[in-house]
Amino acid sequence: MIREATEKDKQIFDKVARHPLQSWQWGEFRKKTGVEVLRLIEARNVFQITWHRIPKTRLFIGYCPKSVIPDSEAMKGIEKVAIERGAITVKFEPNEKNTKENIEKIGKLKKIFELTPGKPLFTKYTFQLDISKSEEEILKNMHQKTRYNLRLAEKKGVKIVEDNSESAFEEYWKLTEETTKRQKFFAHSKSYHKKMWQTMIVDGGGHLLKAVYEGKTLTAWVLFELNSVLYYPYGASSNENREVMANNLMMWEAIKLGKKHGCKMFDMWGSMGPEPDMTDPWFGFHKFKQGYGGELTEFVGTYDLVVNKTYYDIYTVVEKLRWSFLKLVAKIRK
């Protein structure tokens, strides 16, 4: 039986959550950003759903990232809540691998519910590195160039330190602004990141790491931990002193930190697929992660539970037009 979780369920909720985006603290963070959060619990499964209002309407989109694949009873409960909430759809992106068994589970749900492939909000792929192995074995499995670069950073005197202070956050934000301008991608606001830092790191046990070289912070990373898995959701770097390979040493020190804290796996929070486009702006980032020898993992993908088909169809058309317009603007600006 699925029911709404209460404060007394907090510890149980986190023990069975599949991903930091399903953790209690992440829900608290999203509340601080003004988003409504619903937590549902069913036996040993949890579903944290955020509700996002469609501008200038009373309609909502539900989003349930990185949960399990719901069974039919859980899906009925979620659909019921969505109807009551005035949602036109609930988007699911399960933290489940793309296996035959999981595809069959989704197939069974499609026979009962109006479930359709949706526009992804979270990447379908990631690199997952087994860090239960010895440091020597992990180093051995790295790409030769990656191993060389992290050793070079050590020789150059780059130091990796954990600093969860507000001043460190300000350095992280400054580097985030620099990185987004250089890479030409979208980033959430400073307010969003500060609330995330406060809730997930200061109050939630995450980590803010800095790579320091000759008194300058060259790189800053945010790391989360949940149920023996280390995650790397955010990182930013300076364009200065790139020759000292601070990012390579940062990843290695993050791995060692995870091992120290008893983590068995390092999830690098996203990658391109098995045949990445070398001209894609994200290819360099993909290749960087690949160098550490992790397994390229594919998830089952994105599925929308259609609650109100009429509004959902209209919304889908409008969203396609909006994204086409934004791509056109981006081309003109180039």
Residue frames as qw, qx, qy, qz and C-alpha x, y, z in Angstrom:
[[0.000, 0.888, 0.460, 0.000, 0.00, 0.00, 0.00],
 [0.428, 0.319, -0.008, 0.845, 1.41, 3.35, -1.02],
 [0.295, -0.860, -0.394, 0.133, 1.06, 6.30, 1.35],
 [0.195, 0.877, -0.153, 0.411, 2.49, 9.76, 1.93],
 [0.688, -0.023, -0.463, 0.558, 5.70, 9.73, 3.96],
 [0.341, -0.920, -0.106, -0.161, 5.92, 11.76, 7.15],
 [0.016, 0.828, -0.492, 0.267, 8.86, 13.13, 9.13],
 [0.706, -0.420, 0.543, -0.173, 9.06, 9.91, 11.15],
 [0.924, 0.299, 0.228, 0.069, 9.77, 8.03, 7.90],
 [0.195, 0.916, -0.332, -0.114, 12.87, 10.13, 7.14],
 [0.327, -0.555, 0.758, 0.101, 15.51, 7.53, 8.06],
 [0.684, 0.199, 0.701, 0.015, 13.69, 4.66, 6.34],
 [0.533, 0.819, 0.129, -0.169, 13.12, 6.88, 3.30],
 [0.129, 0.845, -0.501, -0.136, 16.83, 7.59, 2.88],
 [0.520, -0.332, 0.785, 0.050, 17.84, 3.98, 3.48],
 [0.636, 0.324, 0.693, 0.099, 15.85, 2.80, 0.46],
 [0.345, 0.863, -0.029, -0.368, 16.25, 5.88, -1.78],
 [0.879, 0.260, 0.259, 0.305, 18.01, 4.90, -5.01],
 [0.495, 0.447, 0.106, 0.738, 19.68, 8.25, -5.69],
 [0.223, -0.224, -0.329, 0.890, 20.36, 11.64, -4.05],
 [0.250, -0.142, -0.290, -0.913, 17.50, 13.15, -6.10],
 [0.629, -0.409, -0.577, -0.322, 15.23, 10.80, -4.14],
 [0.450, -0.100, -0.631, 0.624, 16.80, 11.63, -0.77],
 [0.245, -0.793, -0.521, 0.199, 14.93, 13.45, 2.00],
 [0.328, -0.562, 0.030, 0.758, 17.49, 16.28, 1.98],
 [0.165, 0.100, 0.559, 0.806, 17.02, 16.86, -1.75],
 [0.137, -0.679, -0.677, -0.249, 13.31, 17.24, -1.13],
 [0.341, -0.762, -0.286, 0.470, 14.05, 19.80, 1.58],
 [0.311, -0.281, 0.315, 0.852, 16.31, 21.67, -0.83],
 [0.059, 0.360, 0.670, 0.647, 13.64, 21.73, -3.55],
 [0.217, -0.786, -0.571, 0.090, 11.12, 23.10, -1.07],
 [0.343, -0.625, -0.040, 0.700, 13.50, 25.99, -0.39],
 [0.177, -0.063, 0.507, 0.841, 13.49, 26.81, -4.11],
 [0.441, 0.224, 0.107, -0.863, 9.70, 27.17, -4.03],
 [0.500, 0.088, -0.743, -0.435, 8.85, 23.79, -5.57],
 [0.777, -0.275, 0.232, -0.516, 6.14, 21.61, -4.03],
 [0.226, 0.358, -0.906, 0.017, 7.36, 18.16, -2.97],
 [0.869, -0.192, 0.041, -0.455, 5.41, 14.96, -2.40],
 [0.049, 0.419, -0.902, 0.093, 7.04, 11.92, -0.79],
 [0.887, -0.068, -0.101, -0.446, 5.34, 8.56, -1.20],
 [0.122, -0.444, 0.878, -0.130, 6.44, 5.31, 0.41],
 [0.902, 0.055, -0.142, -0.404, 5.48, 1.74, -0.46],
 [0.973, -0.154, -0.033, 0.168, 7.08, -1.13, 1.43],
 [0.642, -0.438, 0.221, 0.589, 10.78, -0.73, 0.52],
 [0.413, 0.406, 0.403, 0.709, 10.28, 1.72, -2.33],
 [0.070, -0.687, -0.289, 0.663, 10.03, 5.50, -2.26],
 [0.373, 0.567, 0.475, 0.560, 8.85, 8.03, -4.82],
 [0.179, -0.598, -0.185, 0.759, 9.75, 11.68, -4.34],
 [0.348, 0.607, 0.553, 0.452, 7.79, 13.82, -6.79],
 [0.124, -0.369, -0.094, 0.916, 8.21, 17.53, -7.42],
 [0.315, 0.725, 0.613, 0.011, 5.31, 19.54, -8.85],
 [0.269, -0.205, 0.235, 0.911, 6.04, 22.27, -11.41],
 [0.358, 0.696, 0.434, -0.446, 3.34, 24.73, -12.42],
 [0.469, 0.402, 0.493, 0.613, 2.92, 25.42, -16.13],
 [0.132, -0.187, -0.095, 0.969, 3.22, 29.23, -16.41],
 [0.342, 0.067, -0.100, -0.932, -0.05, 31.19, -16.49],
 [0.661, -0.174, -0.598, -0.419, -2.16, 28.08, -15.83],
 [0.650, -0.472, 0.391, -0.450, -3.40, 26.04, -12.90],
 [0.973, 0.156, -0.163, -0.053, -1.87, 22.91, -14.40],
 [0.430, -0.717, 0.548, 0.036, 1.20, 21.05, -13.15],
 [0.746, 0.389, -0.541, 0.002, 3.91, 18.68, -14.37],
 [0.790, -0.555, 0.254, -0.067, 5.04, 16.04, -11.90],
 [0.523, 0.629, -0.565, 0.106, 8.66, 14.87, -11.94],
 [0.856, -0.441, 0.253, -0.088, 9.94, 11.70, -10.27],
 [0.491, 0.691, -0.529, 0.036, 13.66, 11.34, -11.08],
 [0.306, 0.449, -0.795, 0.269, 15.84, 8.36, -10.20],
 [0.696, -0.242, 0.439, -0.514, 13.28, 6.26, -8.33],
 [0.371, -0.027, 0.920, 0.126, 12.50, 2.59, -8.94],
 [0.296, -0.133, -0.644, -0.692, 10.12, 1.50, -11.68],
 [0.511, -0.106, 0.435, -0.734, 6.73, 1.64, -9.93],
 [0.109, 0.189, 0.971, 0.093, 4.59, -1.49, -9.79],
 [0.136, -0.490, -0.616, -0.602, 0.95, -1.20, -10.87],
 [0.408, -0.721, -0.536, 0.161, -0.32, -0.46, -7.35],
 [0.384, -0.471, -0.051, 0.792, 2.21, 2.32, -6.84],
 [0.124, 0.117, 0.468, 0.867, 1.41, 3.76, -10.26],
 [0.228, -0.655, -0.658, -0.295, -2.32, 3.78, -9.44],
 [0.424, -0.707, -0.354, 0.441, -1.58, 5.70, -6.26],
 [0.321, -0.293, 0.191, 0.880, 0.64, 8.18, -8.08],
 [0.014, 0.354, 0.615, 0.704, -1.93, 8.65, -10.85],
 [0.301, -0.736, -0.607, -0.010, -4.66, 9.30, -8.27],
 [0.390, -0.636, -0.145, 0.650, -2.55, 11.96, -6.54],
 [0.260, -0.059, 0.413, 0.871, -1.65, 13.53, -9.89],
 [0.083, -0.577, -0.657, -0.479, -5.33, 13.85, -10.87],
 [0.375, -0.792, -0.431, 0.218, -6.11, 15.46, -7.52],
 [0.440, -0.486, 0.066, 0.752, -3.14, 17.79, -7.93],
 [0.426, 0.842, 0.108, -0.313, -4.20, 18.99, -11.38],
 [0.293, -0.509, 0.656, 0.473, -1.17, 17.48, -13.12],
 [0.730, 0.500, -0.168, -0.434, -1.31, 16.68, -16.82],
 [0.851, 0.293, -0.422, 0.106, 1.58, 14.22, -16.59],
 [0.621, -0.699, 0.351, 0.052, 4.17, 12.72, -14.24],
 [0.594, 0.652, -0.471, 0.030, 7.62, 12.23, -15.74],
 [0.869, -0.424, 0.253, 0.042, 9.59, 9.18, -14.55],
 [0.504, 0.679, -0.526, 0.095, 13.33, 8.65, -15.05],
 [0.906, -0.419, 0.025, -0.064, 14.03, 5.48, -13.03],
 [0.086, -0.740, 0.667, -0.018, 17.48, 4.76, -11.66],
 [0.851, 0.001, 0.517, -0.090, 17.18, 1.30, -13.21],
 [0.212, -0.394, 0.703, 0.553, 19.44, -0.24, -15.83],
 [0.631, 0.391, -0.247, -0.623, 18.22, -0.91, -19.36],
 [0.195, -0.178, 0.964, 0.018, 17.79, -4.66, -18.93],
 [0.323, -0.186, -0.786, -0.493, 15.29, -7.03, -20.53],
 [0.279, -0.449, -0.792, 0.305, 13.58, -7.50, -17.17],
 [0.043, -0.467, -0.280, 0.837, 13.13, -3.76, -16.62],
 [0.221, 0.107, -0.478, -0.843, 11.87, -3.18, -20.16],
 [0.324, -0.311, -0.867, -0.216, 9.29, -5.94, -19.53],
 [0.168, -0.484, -0.618, 0.597, 8.18, -4.17, -16.33],
 [0.121, 0.367, -0.058, -0.921, 7.58, -0.98, -18.28],
 [0.263, -0.044, -0.751, -0.604, 5.77, -2.96, -20.98],
 [0.243, -0.434, -0.858, 0.127, 3.35, -4.34, -18.39],
 [0.046, -0.514, -0.360, 0.777, 2.67, -0.84, -17.08],
 [0.143, 0.201, -0.409, -0.878, 1.93, 0.37, -20.63],
 [0.233, -0.277, -0.873, -0.326, -0.88, -2.20, -20.86],
 [0.259, -0.621, -0.679, 0.294, -2.61, -0.61, -17.87],
 [0.132, -0.789, -0.155, 0.579, -1.60, 3.06, -17.98],
 [0.539, 0.819, 0.089, 0.175, -1.06, 5.65, -20.67],
 [0.565, -0.645, 0.305, 0.414, 2.72, 5.63, -20.47],
 [0.685, 0.704, 0.082, 0.167, 4.76, 7.11, -23.30],
 [0.689, -0.014, -0.035, 0.724, 8.45, 7.91, -23.91],
 [0.084, -0.965, -0.217, 0.124, 9.09, 11.49, -22.78],
 [0.388, 0.802, -0.242, 0.384, 11.62, 14.23, -23.34],
 [0.764, -0.188, -0.410, 0.462, 14.65, 13.44, -21.11],
 [0.208, -0.945, 0.090, -0.234, 15.58, 15.80, -18.31],
 [0.548, -0.631, 0.546, 0.060, 18.34, 13.54, -16.97],
 [0.323, 0.543, -0.712, -0.306, 20.93, 11.80, -19.12],
 [0.949, 0.000, -0.123, -0.291, 20.22, 8.16, -20.01],
 [0.853, 0.204, -0.352, 0.327, 23.87, 7.18, -19.49],
 [0.344, -0.878, 0.308, -0.126, 26.50, 7.50, -16.81],
 [0.571, 0.390, -0.677, 0.253, 29.89, 6.09, -15.88],
 [0.761, -0.588, 0.095, -0.255, 29.90, 3.96, -12.74],
 [0.417, 0.557, -0.664, 0.274, 33.25, 3.08, -11.19],
 [0.862, -0.383, -0.330, 0.036, 33.73, 0.22, -8.73],
 [0.098, 0.747, -0.441, 0.489, 35.74, 1.83, -5.92],
 [0.857, -0.457, 0.175, -0.164, 35.63, -1.19, -3.63],
 [0.885, 0.281, -0.140, 0.344, 38.81, -2.30, -5.40],
 [0.621, -0.485, -0.024, 0.615, 42.26, -1.33, -4.13],
 [0.092, 0.885, -0.113, -0.443, 43.77, 2.00, -5.14],
 [0.270, -0.418, 0.730, 0.468, 46.42, 0.11, -7.10],
 [0.383, 0.325, 0.840, 0.207, 43.78, -1.78, -9.09],
 [0.252, 0.865, 0.362, -0.241, 41.76, 1.38, -9.81],
 [0.057, -0.788, 0.370, 0.490, 44.91, 3.15, -11.02],
 [0.363, -0.163, 0.833, 0.385, 45.82, 0.17, -13.19],
 [0.361, 0.530, 0.761, 0.098, 42.40, 0.26, -14.90],
 [0.132, 0.844, 0.093, -0.512, 42.64, 3.96, -15.77],
 [0.680, 0.702, 0.049, 0.208, 43.63, 5.19, -19.21],
 [0.741, -0.042, -0.085, 0.665, 47.40, 5.71, -19.33],
 [0.191, 0.506, 0.075, 0.838, 47.02, 9.43, -20.12],
 [0.518, -0.731, -0.199, -0.398, 44.62, 9.93, -17.20],
 [0.840, -0.431, -0.140, 0.297, 47.05, 8.26, -14.82],
 [0.582, 0.193, 0.001, 0.790, 49.90, 10.39, -16.18],
 [0.042, -0.662, -0.154, -0.732, 47.90, 13.61, -15.78],
 [0.633, -0.734, -0.156, -0.191, 46.97, 13.04, -12.16],
 [0.811, -0.269, -0.058, 0.517, 50.59, 12.23, -11.31],
 [0.387, 0.426, 0.096, 0.812, 51.64, 15.40, -13.13],
 [0.313, -0.777, -0.166, -0.521, 49.23, 17.45, -10.99],
 [0.794, -0.572, -0.120, 0.167, 50.73, 15.92, -7.86],
 [0.714, -0.001, 0.034, 0.700, 54.26, 16.80, -9.01],
 [0.162, 0.587, 0.168, 0.775, 53.20, 20.36, -9.87],
 [0.135, -0.027, -0.570, 0.810, 52.00, 20.82, -6.29],
 [0.475, -0.350, -0.330, -0.737, 48.24, 20.91, -6.82],
 [0.018, -0.002, 0.838, -0.545, 46.46, 20.29, -3.50],
 [0.436, -0.413, -0.607, -0.520, 42.92, 18.99, -3.07],
 [0.015, 0.002, -0.662, 0.750, 41.15, 20.19, 0.08],
 [0.198, -0.615, -0.742, -0.182, 37.62, 19.84, 1.40],
 [0.070, -0.100, -0.263, 0.957, 36.18, 23.22, 2.32],
 [0.060, -0.583, -0.789, -0.184, 32.45, 23.45, 2.99],
 [0.163, -0.490, -0.314, 0.797, 32.59, 27.10, 4.12],
 [0.347, 0.837, 0.351, -0.237, 30.62, 29.99, 2.64],
 [0.007, 0.787, -0.404, -0.466, 33.80, 31.51, 1.23],
 [0.312, -0.153, 0.873, 0.343, 34.49, 28.23, -0.58],
 [0.421, 0.602, 0.676, -0.061, 30.95, 28.32, -1.96],
 [0.202, 0.893, -0.002, -0.402, 31.63, 31.82, -3.32],
 [0.135, -0.532, 0.705, 0.449, 34.74, 30.49, -5.08],
 [0.387, 0.208, 0.888, 0.134, 32.69, 27.61, -6.47],
 [0.369, 0.775, 0.461, -0.226, 30.06, 30.01, -7.78],
 [0.068, 0.813, -0.315, -0.485, 32.64, 32.30, -9.39],
 [0.194, -0.293, 0.857, 0.376, 34.10, 29.29, -11.21],
 [0.412, 0.452, 0.789, -0.054, 30.61, 28.11, -12.19],
 [0.309, 0.859, 0.135, -0.385, 29.92, 31.46, -13.86],
 [0.018, -0.666, 0.600, 0.442, 33.27, 31.27, -15.65],
 [0.326, -0.044, 0.924, 0.196, 32.63, 27.69, -16.80],
 [0.441, 0.611, 0.635, -0.171, 29.11, 28.33, -18.11],
 [0.260, 0.860, -0.113, -0.424, 30.32, 31.31, -20.14],
 [0.096, -0.535, 0.758, 0.361, 33.24, 29.33, -21.56],
 [0.244, 0.071, 0.958, 0.134, 31.21, 26.20, -22.35],
 [0.354, 0.000, -0.294, -0.888, 28.06, 28.12, -23.35],
 [0.388, -0.323, -0.851, -0.142, 25.63, 26.04, -21.33],
 [0.449, -0.650, -0.164, -0.591, 22.78, 26.81, -18.95],
 [0.370, -0.011, -0.755, 0.541, 23.26, 26.84, -15.17],
 [0.359, -0.750, -0.555, -0.011, 20.82, 27.40, -12.33],
 [0.038, -0.890, 0.059, -0.451, 20.97, 30.70, -10.47],
 [0.235, 0.411, -0.647, 0.597, 23.33, 31.51, -7.62],
 [0.564, -0.298, 0.333, -0.694, 20.37, 31.34, -5.23],
 [0.945, 0.044, -0.198, -0.258, 19.60, 27.79, -6.40],
 [0.711, 0.310, -0.535, 0.334, 23.19, 26.65, -5.94],
 [0.029, -0.447, 0.548, -0.707, 23.52, 28.32, -2.55],
 [0.763, -0.229, 0.200, -0.570, 20.40, 26.60, -1.23],
 [0.932, 0.167, -0.320, -0.027, 21.76, 23.32, -2.63],
 [0.436, 0.432, -0.587, 0.528, 25.12, 23.89, -0.91],
 [0.333, -0.405, 0.457, -0.719, 23.46, 24.73, 2.40],
 [0.850, -0.112, 0.142, -0.496, 21.04, 21.80, 2.35],
 [0.961, 0.206, -0.184, -0.019, 23.02, 19.03, 0.68],
 [0.613, 0.405, -0.457, 0.501, 26.53, 19.86, 1.91],
 [0.066, -0.448, 0.483, -0.750, 26.46, 21.91, 5.12],
 [0.649, -0.198, 0.378, -0.630, 23.33, 20.21, 6.51],
 [0.928, 0.171, -0.021, -0.331, 23.35, 17.04, 4.46],
 [0.760, -0.389, 0.491, 0.173, 26.86, 15.62, 4.71],
 [0.772, 0.594, 0.101, 0.204, 28.00, 16.26, 1.16],
 [0.642, -0.394, 0.163, 0.637, 31.40, 17.66, 0.21],
 [0.376, 0.926, -0.021, -0.015, 32.80, 20.72, -1.52],
 [0.800, -0.215, 0.222, 0.514, 36.32, 20.02, -2.79],
 [0.226, 0.948, -0.139, -0.177, 38.78, 22.59, -4.11],
 [0.849, 0.153, 0.076, 0.501, 41.90, 22.12, -6.22],
 [0.165, -0.968, 0.067, 0.178, 44.40, 24.77, -5.12],
 [0.795, 0.224, 0.094, 0.556, 47.55, 25.74, -7.01],
 [0.393, 0.168, -0.092, 0.899, 49.90, 28.54, -5.95],
 [0.030, 0.266, 0.456, -0.849, 47.21, 29.97, -3.72],
 [0.445, 0.156, -0.244, -0.848, 44.51, 29.97, -6.43],
 [0.612, 0.172, 0.716, -0.288, 41.44, 27.76, -6.56],
 [0.109, 0.270, -0.685, -0.668, 41.43, 26.24, -10.04],
 [0.462, -0.183, -0.766, -0.408, 38.61, 23.75, -9.65],
 [0.362, -0.123, 0.595, -0.707, 35.66, 23.24, -7.27],
 [0.424, -0.107, -0.826, -0.356, 33.45, 20.14, -7.12],
 [0.626, -0.248, 0.314, -0.669, 30.28, 19.21, -5.27],
 [0.355, 0.097, -0.928, -0.063, 29.98, 15.57, -4.15],
 [0.716, -0.308, 0.116, -0.615, 27.03, 13.71, -2.60],
 [0.112, 0.186, -0.970, 0.114, 26.98, 10.40, -0.76],
 [0.730, -0.098, 0.153, -0.659, 24.04, 8.04, -0.36],
 [0.944, -0.048, 0.254, -0.207, 23.90, 4.37, 0.60],
 [0.709, -0.323, 0.502, 0.375, 27.56, 3.61, -0.12],
 [0.589, 0.532, 0.385, 0.471, 27.58, 5.41, -3.47],
 [0.245, -0.535, 0.032, 0.807, 29.52, 8.60, -4.19],
 [0.444, 0.734, 0.482, 0.179, 28.08, 11.03, -6.75],
 [0.340, -0.256, 0.159, 0.891, 29.63, 13.90, -8.70],
 [0.289, 0.751, 0.593, -0.046, 26.76, 16.24, -9.69],
 [0.187, 0.979, 0.063, 0.044, 28.47, 19.62, -10.12],
 [0.703, -0.281, 0.143, 0.638, 31.92, 20.88, -11.00],
 [0.291, 0.954, 0.061, 0.043, 33.46, 24.09, -12.25],
 [0.768, -0.202, 0.129, 0.594, 36.96, 25.11, -13.27],
 [0.010, -0.856, 0.140, 0.498, 39.11, 28.07, -14.18],
 [0.774, 0.625, -0.014, 0.103, 40.72, 28.52, -17.58],
 [0.002, 0.856, -0.497, 0.143, 43.97, 29.42, -15.82],
 [0.202, -0.517, 0.824, -0.115, 46.82, 26.94, -15.33],
 [0.915, 0.132, 0.022, -0.380, 45.07, 24.16, -17.20],
 [0.593, 0.519, -0.611, 0.078, 48.50, 22.67, -17.86],
 [0.119, -0.404, 0.783, -0.458, 48.74, 21.50, -14.22],
 [0.508, -0.115, -0.802, -0.292, 45.82, 19.06, -14.73],
 [0.242, -0.187, 0.579, -0.756, 43.98, 19.97, -11.52],
 [0.772, 0.001, -0.052, -0.633, 40.76, 18.26, -12.67],
 [0.753, 0.181, -0.631, -0.034, 42.49, 14.91, -13.07],
 [0.254, 0.153, -0.754, 0.587, 43.84, 15.00, -9.52],
 [0.468, -0.128, 0.260, -0.835, 40.46, 16.19, -8.24],
 [0.840, 0.011, -0.325, -0.434, 38.75, 13.07, -9.60],
 [0.643, 0.156, -0.702, 0.261, 41.38, 10.81, -8.06],
 [0.028, 0.151, -0.614, 0.774, 41.09, 12.49, -4.66],
 [0.650, -0.098, 0.026, -0.753, 37.30, 12.24, -4.88],
 [0.822, 0.052, -0.548, -0.148, 37.65, 8.49, -5.47],
 [0.442, 0.135, -0.709, 0.533, 39.93, 8.18, -2.44],
 [0.294, -0.170, 0.365, -0.867, 37.48, 10.21, -0.33],
 [0.793, -0.061, -0.228, -0.562, 34.67, 7.87, -1.34],
 [0.734, 0.082, -0.657, 0.148, 36.75, 4.84, -0.39],
 [0.153, 0.202, -0.610, 0.751, 37.60, 6.42, 2.97],
 [0.483, -0.077, 0.267, -0.830, 33.89, 6.88, 3.67],
 [0.458, 0.035, 0.870, -0.180, 33.06, 3.28, 2.80],
 [0.638, 0.521, -0.017, -0.567, 31.53, 3.91, -0.62],
 [0.704, -0.017, 0.685, 0.186, 31.55, 0.96, -3.01],
 [0.504, 0.507, 0.537, 0.448, 30.70, 2.78, -6.21],
 [0.096, -0.469, 0.035, 0.878, 31.30, 6.19, -7.79],
 [0.406, 0.668, 0.607, 0.142, 28.48, 7.40, -10.04],
 [0.353, -0.140, 0.166, 0.910, 29.75, 10.23, -12.26],
 [0.218, 0.625, 0.415, -0.624, 26.24, 11.67, -12.80],
 [0.587, 0.733, 0.191, -0.287, 25.93, 11.40, -16.53],
 [0.347, -0.363, 0.632, 0.590, 27.75, 10.80, -19.81],
 [0.541, 0.408, -0.361, -0.641, 27.15, 10.49, -23.53],
 [0.946, 0.061, 0.160, -0.275, 26.21, 7.16, -25.07],
 [0.832, -0.178, 0.442, 0.284, 28.32, 4.31, -26.50],
 [0.576, 0.371, 0.375, 0.624, 28.91, 6.17, -29.79],
 [0.146, -0.789, -0.227, 0.552, 29.51, 9.78, -28.68],
 [0.483, 0.813, 0.176, 0.274, 29.63, 12.59, -31.22],
 [0.665, -0.159, -0.081, 0.725, 33.16, 13.98, -31.13],
 [0.144, 0.417, 0.170, 0.881, 31.88, 17.39, -32.27],
 [0.457, -0.742, -0.448, -0.200, 29.43, 17.64, -29.36],
 [0.039, -0.768, 0.318, -0.555, 30.42, 20.27, -26.73],
 [0.746, -0.519, 0.290, -0.301, 30.06, 17.59, -24.03],
 [0.917, 0.257, -0.293, 0.088, 32.47, 15.13, -25.69],
 [0.314, 0.563, -0.556, 0.524, 35.51, 16.41, -23.76],
 [0.499, -0.423, 0.454, -0.605, 33.72, 15.94, -20.46],
 [0.967, 0.030, -0.005, -0.255, 32.61, 12.44, -21.49],
 [0.764, 0.422, -0.411, 0.263, 36.17, 11.48, -22.45],
 [0.035, -0.590, 0.551, -0.589, 37.53, 12.90, -19.20],
 [0.736, -0.287, 0.380, -0.481, 35.22, 10.66, -17.13],
 [0.951, 0.239, -0.159, -0.114, 35.85, 7.67, -19.39],
 [0.423, 0.632, -0.574, 0.303, 39.57, 7.87, -18.59],
 [0.355, -0.488, 0.625, -0.495, 38.99, 6.58, -15.05],
 [0.183, 0.145, -0.969, -0.086, 37.89, 3.13, -16.20],
 [0.473, 0.133, 0.574, -0.655, 34.26, 3.18, -15.12],
 [0.273, 0.286, 0.891, 0.222, 31.51, 1.13, -16.74],
 [0.250, -0.019, -0.271, -0.929, 29.26, 2.94, -19.22],
 [0.141, 0.309, 0.882, -0.325, 25.81, 2.31, -17.76],
 [0.227, -0.216, -0.472, -0.824, 22.53, 2.76, -19.64],
 [0.286, 0.181, 0.662, -0.669, 19.26, 3.42, -17.78],
 [0.334, 0.450, 0.826, 0.062, 15.77, 2.55, -18.98],
 [0.148, 0.338, 0.393, 0.842, 15.06, 6.11, -20.06],
 [0.170, 0.117, 0.283, -0.937, 12.27, 8.65, -19.64],
 [0.116, -0.412, -0.855, -0.292, 8.56, 7.88, -19.50],
 [0.250, -0.124, 0.137, -0.950, 5.59, 10.19, -19.09],
 [0.054, 0.415, 0.887, -0.197, 2.48, 8.98, -17.29],
 [0.121, -0.269, -0.342, -0.892, -0.22, 10.84, -19.22],
 [0.039, 0.339, 0.743, -0.576, -2.91, 11.99, -16.79],
 [0.390, 0.712, 0.317, -0.491, -4.81, 14.47, -18.98],
 [0.646, 0.172, 0.553, 0.497, -4.30, 13.56, -22.65],
 [0.294, 0.870, 0.326, 0.226, -5.84, 16.70, -24.16],
 [0.195, -0.964, 0.170, 0.055, -3.64, 19.09, -22.18],
 [0.692, -0.392, 0.490, 0.358, -0.63, 16.77, -22.50],
 [0.642, 0.433, 0.468, 0.427, -0.86, 16.79, -26.32],
 [0.139, 0.963, 0.109, 0.205, -1.10, 20.59, -26.36],
 [0.477, -0.813, 0.297, 0.152, 1.79, 20.89, -23.92],
 [0.769, -0.096, 0.483, 0.408, 3.98, 18.55, -26.02],
 [0.508, 0.675, 0.332, 0.419, 3.43, 20.62, -29.18],
 [0.097, -0.985, 0.031, -0.139, 4.14, 23.90, -27.37],
 [0.648, -0.621, 0.366, 0.246, 7.32, 22.47, -25.82],
 [0.743, 0.198, 0.435, 0.469, 8.60, 21.33, -29.22],
 [0.299, 0.851, 0.205, 0.379, 8.01, 24.79, -30.63],
 [0.363, -0.921, 0.141, -0.001, 9.70, 26.42, -27.65],
 [0.727, -0.394, 0.423, 0.369, 12.83, 24.26, -27.95],
 [0.632, 0.475, 0.388, 0.473, 12.99, 24.85, -31.72],
 [0.058, 0.962, 0.079, 0.253, 12.86, 28.59, -31.07],
 [0.536, -0.786, 0.276, 0.135, 15.60, 28.43, -28.42],
 [0.772, -0.051, 0.443, 0.453, 17.86, 26.42, -30.77],
 [0.449, 0.726, 0.300, 0.426, 17.27, 28.97, -33.51],
 [0.193, -0.973, 0.068, -0.104, 18.16, 31.85, -31.17],
 [0.712, -0.525, 0.365, 0.292, 21.33, 30.00, -30.10],
 [0.712, 0.279, 0.411, 0.497, 22.38, 29.60, -33.78],
 [0.214, 0.900, 0.177, 0.335, 21.74, 33.29, -34.51],
 [0.428, -0.885, 0.178, 0.042, 23.85, 34.32, -31.51],
 [0.784, -0.228, 0.390, 0.426, 26.74, 32.18, -32.72]]
